[in-house]
Amino acid sequence: MSGDVIIEVQGGVGRLQLNRPKALHALNLSMCRAMLETLAAWIDDPAVRLVIIDHAEGRGFCAGGDIRMLAESGAADGKEAAAFFHTEYQLNHLLFTYPKPVIAFMDGITMGGGVGISLPCRYRVATERTRLAMPESGIGLFPDVGGGWYLSRLPGRIGAWLALTGASLNGADCVALKVATHYILSGKVEEAKAALLSSGREPQDSLAAWTVEAAPPAIQAQQADINRLFASDRYEDILAALRSDGGEWATAQLAALAKKSNLTCKIALRQLIEAARHSDFADEMRMEYRIATRICRSADFIEGVRALLIDKDLDPKWTPAEPEGVTGSMVEEYFAPMPPGEEWQPLRIKR
């Protein structure tokens, strides 16, 4: 098992604690494997009636995945990146279909891979410290780990806005949008966990004892503008609408989008269209695996990681540089079926 995940069973509760505080608990392959294997083993274990996923010390729940490794692999043959995505997506799918209650404590930064291991859970606890986002377009990626499924099912055009701009939701927003099922003050989270580990009560009842009313969600103030200005599935139309509006909020969105990869923004919009049609989460993961294994080898992803993590100049040079340069056929290539035997498959549980 990975030392980056603390695994224990106490009082009928299986607990998976992310334990990479210096990396804000970002996921690597060994962490995904450890959680996947443990969850599979707990399915038929009578000593485990429910599961908690949280983090050990540090301020983040989970800041994403091992981006540097993905870029290094993508610049080579892409095999290590493909192995990571395949395992991570199996973990996401297993959590989505898990037969026992799973509770995720999203206390702090919850981005990318952190979204992928929290939103599939039956119970999702937000706090005033929660900052949930899918910021992948800023490094030439796309909202994966099931992001298409979740974002396409948010009210109005909020999903498209989040996917394109990488904007974050606070804990109150998460509750209002039903991204979170409960809101607990961060100072009470450890007490709530202790109650779950010791009481033997149903998780819904135990969590309800610690839940408080969240503050008014900030997203309410922007929702009308989001629905109006991000109404189109065509990226150029969204940019034109923002320019035409000219208001302070619209101008801020344009400034944010100016830093994003044009290619991945168009891929994300297409992803949300396809995701809304899926009725099986496995189909979503299969589609995202097709995109992920190709996009990690793209010039934009390698350039985005260079600008953000290596040189840290925060000035990526995207290819194409203009949205109009990204054609429909370019986007379509990322969604094409994989060669025989290479498609993503869910984990097969031996019972």
C-alpha positions in Angstrom: 0.0 0.0 0.0 1.1 3.6 -0.6 2.4 5.6 2.4 0.7 8.5 0.8 -2.6 7.1 1.9 -3.4 6.2 5.5 -5.7 3.2 5.5 -7.5 2.0 8.6 -10.7 0.4 9.8 -12.3 1.6 13.1 -15.8 1.1 14.5 -17.1 -0.4 11.3 -15.7 2.5 9.2 -13.1 2.2 6.6 -11.0 5.3 6.3 -8.8 6.5 3.5 -6.7 9.6 4.4 -4.8 11.3 1.7 -1.3 12.0 3.1 0.8 14.2 0.8 0.6 17.5 2.6 3.5 19.1 0.7 1.7 18.5 -2.5 -1.8 19.4 -1.1 -2.5 15.7 -1.3 -2.4 15.6 -5.1 -3.0 12.0 -6.4 -0.2 9.8 -7.8 -0.5 6.4 -9.3 0.3 4.5 -6.2 -2.3 6.4 -4.2 -5.0 5.6 -6.8 -4.0 1.9 -6.8 -4.0 1.7 -3.0 -7.5 3.3 -2.7 -8.8 1.2 -5.6 -7.5 -2.1 -4.2 -8.7 -1.3 -0.7 -12.2 -0.2 -1.7 -12.5 -3.4 -3.8 -11.5 -5.5 -0.8 -14.0 -3.7 1.5 -17.0 -4.4 -0.6 -17.6 -7.8 0.9 -15.8 -7.1 4.2 -18.4 -7.3 7.0 -16.1 -5.3 9.2 -16.7 -2.2 7.0 -20.2 -0.7 6.8 -19.2 2.7 5.5 -16.2 4.6 4.2 -14.7 8.0 4.9 -12.3 9.8 2.5 -10.5 12.8 3.9 -7.0 14.2 4.2 -4.4 14.1 7.0 -2.5 17.3 7.9 -2.4 20.3 5.6 -4.8 22.8 4.1 -6.0 21.0 1.1 -8.4 18.1 0.6 -6.8 17.2 -2.8 -5.4 19.7 -5.3 -5.5 17.4 -8.3 -3.1 14.8 -9.9 0.6 14.4 -10.6 0.7 17.0 -13.4 4.4 17.0 -13.8 4.6 13.3 -14.4 1.8 13.5 -16.9 3.7 16.1 -18.9 7.0 14.2 -18.8 5.2 11.1 -19.9 3.3 12.9 -22.6 6.5 14.3 -24.0 7.8 10.7 -24.3 5.6 7.8 -25.2 2.6 8.6 -23.0 2.4 5.1 -21.5 2.9 6.2 -17.8 0.2 8.9 -18.2 -2.2 6.4 -19.8 -1.6 4.0 -16.9 -2.4 6.8 -14.4 -5.5 7.9 -16.1 -6.8 4.3 -16.5 -6.3 3.5 -12.8 -7.6 6.9 -11.6 -10.7 6.6 -13.7 -11.3 3.1 -12.4 -11.2 4.6 -8.9 -13.6 7.3 -9.9 -16.0 4.7 -11.4 -15.8 2.4 -8.4 -16.7 5.3 -6.0 -19.6 6.2 -8.3 -21.0 2.7 -8.2 -19.9 1.7 -4.7 -22.5 -0.3 -2.8 -21.7 1.0 0.7 -22.0 4.6 1.8 -19.0 6.7 1.2 -18.5 10.2 2.8 -16.0 12.7 1.4 -14.9 15.6 3.5 -14.0 18.4 1.1 -12.5 20.6 3.8 -10.1 22.9 1.8 -8.9 22.9 -1.8 -10.8 20.4 -3.9 -9.6 20.5 -7.5 -9.2 18.2 -10.4 -8.5 14.8 -9.1 -10.0 15.8 -5.7 -13.3 16.4 -7.5 -13.0 13.0 -9.0 -12.8 11.2 -5.6 -15.4 13.3 -3.8 -18.3 14.0 -6.1 -19.0 10.3 -6.8 -19.5 9.8 -3.0 -23.0 9.4 -1.6 -22.3 12.1 1.1 -20.1 15.1 0.3 -19.3 17.5 3.1 -18.3 21.1 2.4 -17.0 23.7 4.9 -16.3 27.4 4.8 -12.8 26.5 3.6 -14.0 24.5 0.6 -12.7 25.8 -2.8 -13.8 23.4 -5.5 -12.7 24.0 -9.1 -11.8 22.3 -12.4 -9.0 24.6 -13.5 -7.5 22.3 -16.2 -8.0 24.6 -19.2 -5.3 26.8 -17.8 -2.7 24.1 -18.4 -4.0 22.7 -21.6 -6.0 19.9 -20.0 -9.8 19.4 -19.7 -12.2 18.7 -16.8 -11.7 15.0 -16.5 -12.2 12.5 -13.6 -15.9 12.5 -14.4 -16.0 16.3 -14.7 -18.1 16.2 -17.8 -20.8 14.2 -16.1 -21.0 16.6 -13.1 -20.6 19.9 -14.9 -23.1 19.1 -17.6 -25.7 18.4 -14.9 -25.4 21.7 -13.1 -28.1 24.3 -13.5 -28.1 26.5 -16.6 -24.7 27.2 -18.0 -22.7 27.1 -14.7 -20.9 23.9 -15.9 -19.7 25.5 -19.1 -18.5 28.6 -17.1 -16.6 26.5 -14.6 -15.1 24.3 -17.3 -13.9 27.2 -19.4 -12.7 29.8 -16.8 -11.6 27.4 -14.0 -13.6 29.5 -11.5 -14.0 28.1 -8.0 -17.0 27.4 -5.9 -17.0 28.0 -2.1 -18.7 25.7 0.3 -22.0 27.6 0.3 -22.1 27.4 -3.5 -21.4 23.7 -3.4 -24.5 23.2 -1.1 -26.7 25.4 -3.2 -25.8 23.5 -6.4 -26.1 20.2 -4.6 -22.4 19.5 -5.3 -22.2 19.0 -1.5 -24.8 17.2 0.5 -23.9 18.7 3.9 -22.2 21.9 5.3 -20.2 21.6 8.5 -18.0 24.3 10.0 -14.3 23.3 9.6 -13.8 23.6 13.4 -16.3 20.8 13.9 -15.2 18.5 11.2 -12.9 16.4 13.4 -15.7 16.0 15.9 -18.1 14.9 13.2 -15.6 12.3 12.0 -15.0 11.0 15.5 -18.8 10.6 15.9 -18.9 8.6 12.7 -16.1 6.4 13.9 -17.6 5.7 17.2 -21.4 6.0 17.2 -22.6 3.3 14.8 -25.4 5.6 13.7 -26.5 5.8 10.2 -24.2 8.3 8.4 -27.1 10.5 7.4 -28.2 10.9 11.0 -24.7 11.4 12.3 -23.8 14.1 9.7 -27.1 15.9 10.3 -26.2 16.4 13.9 -23.2 18.5 12.8 -24.7 20.2 9.8 -25.4 24.0 9.9 -26.9 26.4 7.4 -24.5 27.7 4.9 -24.1 31.4 4.1 -25.9 32.8 1.0 -24.2 31.4 -2.0 -22.0 33.8 -4.0 -23.0 32.0 -7.2 -26.5 33.5 -7.0 -25.2 36.9 -7.9 -23.6 35.6 -11.1 -26.0 33.0 -12.3 -28.1 35.2 -14.6 -25.0 36.6 -16.3 -23.5 33.1 -16.6 -26.6 31.8 -18.3 -26.8 34.7 -20.7 -23.2 35.2 -21.6 -22.1 31.5 -21.7 -25.3 30.4 -23.4 -23.7 29.1 -26.6 -21.8 25.8 -27.1 -19.6 27.6 -29.6 -16.6 29.2 -28.0 -16.4 32.1 -30.3 -20.0 33.0 -29.5 -19.2 33.1 -25.8 -16.2 35.4 -26.3 -18.3 37.7 -28.6 -21.1 37.9 -26.0 -18.6 38.8 -23.2 -17.0 41.5 -25.4 -20.4 42.9 -26.4 -21.5 43.1 -22.8 -18.5 45.1 -21.7 -19.4 45.1 -18.0 -17.0 44.6 -15.2 -17.9 40.9 -14.6 -17.9 40.1 -18.3 -14.5 41.8 -18.7 -13.1 39.8 -15.9 -14.3 36.6 -17.6 -12.6 37.6 -20.8 -9.4 38.2 -19.0 -9.6 34.8 -17.4 -10.3 33.1 -20.8 -7.4 34.9 -22.5 -5.1 32.8 -20.4 -6.7 29.5 -21.3 -5.9 27.0 -24.1 -8.3 27.6 -27.0 -8.0 23.9 -28.0 -9.0 22.6 -24.5 -11.8 25.1 -24.1 -13.4 23.8 -27.3 -12.7 20.2 -26.2 -14.4 21.0 -22.9 -17.5 22.4 -24.5 -17.8 19.4 -26.8 -17.2 17.1 -23.8 -20.2 18.7 -21.9 -22.5 18.1 -24.8 -21.6 14.5 -25.0 -21.6 14.0 -21.3 -25.2 15.3 -21.0 -26.3 12.4 -23.2 -24.6 9.7 -21.2 -26.8 7.5 -19.0 -24.0 5.3 -17.8 -21.0 6.8 -15.9 -18.7 4.2 -17.5 -19.4 5.7 -20.9 -18.3 9.1 -19.5 -15.1 7.6 -18.2 -14.5 5.8 -21.5 -14.9 9.1 -23.4 -12.6 11.0 -21.0 -9.9 8.3 -21.2 -9.9 8.8 -25.0 -9.4 12.5 -24.6 -6.9 12.3 -21.7 -4.5 9.8 -23.3 -4.3 12.1 -26.4 -4.3 15.5 -24.7 -1.5 14.7 -22.4 0.7 14.4 -25.5 -0.5 17.6 -27.0 1.7 20.7 -27.5 -0.7 22.8 -25.4 -0.5 20.6 -22.3 3.3 20.3 -22.4 3.4 24.1 -22.9 0.9 24.8 -20.1 2.9 22.7 -17.6 6.1 24.5 -18.6 4.5 27.9 -18.0 2.9 27.0 -14.7 5.2 24.5 -13.0 8.6 24.5 -14.7 9.6 28.0 -15.8 6.7 29.5 -13.9 6.5 32.5 -16.2 2.7 32.1 -16.4 2.8 33.0 -20.0 1.9 29.9 -22.1 2.0 30.1 -25.9 -1.0 28.2 -27.0 -1.3 26.5 -30.4 -3.4 27.6 -32.2 -3.1 31.1 -30.7 -6.6 32.1 -31.7 -9.9 30.3 -31.1 -10.7 30.4 -34.8 -7.7 28.3 -35.5 -9.1 25.3 -33.6 -11.2 23.5 -36.2 -14.0 21.0 -35.6 -11.9 18.2 -37.1 -9.1 19.0 -34.6 -11.5 18.6 -31.7 -13.0 15.5 -33.2 -9.7 13.7 -33.1 -9.7 13.6 -29.3 -13.1 11.9 -29.2 -12.4 9.1 -31.7 -12.5 5.5 -30.5 -9.3 3.9 -29.3 -7.6 1.1 -31.2 -8.9 -2.4 -30.4 -7.9 -3.5 -26.9 -7.0 0.0 -25.7 -10.3 1.4 -24.5 -10.8 2.1 -20.9 -12.6 -0.5 -18.8 -14.1 -0.5 -15.3 -12.4 -2.6 -12.6 -13.7 -6.1 -12.6 -14.4 -7.1 -9.0 -13.7 -10.7 -8.1 -16.4 -11.8 -5.7 
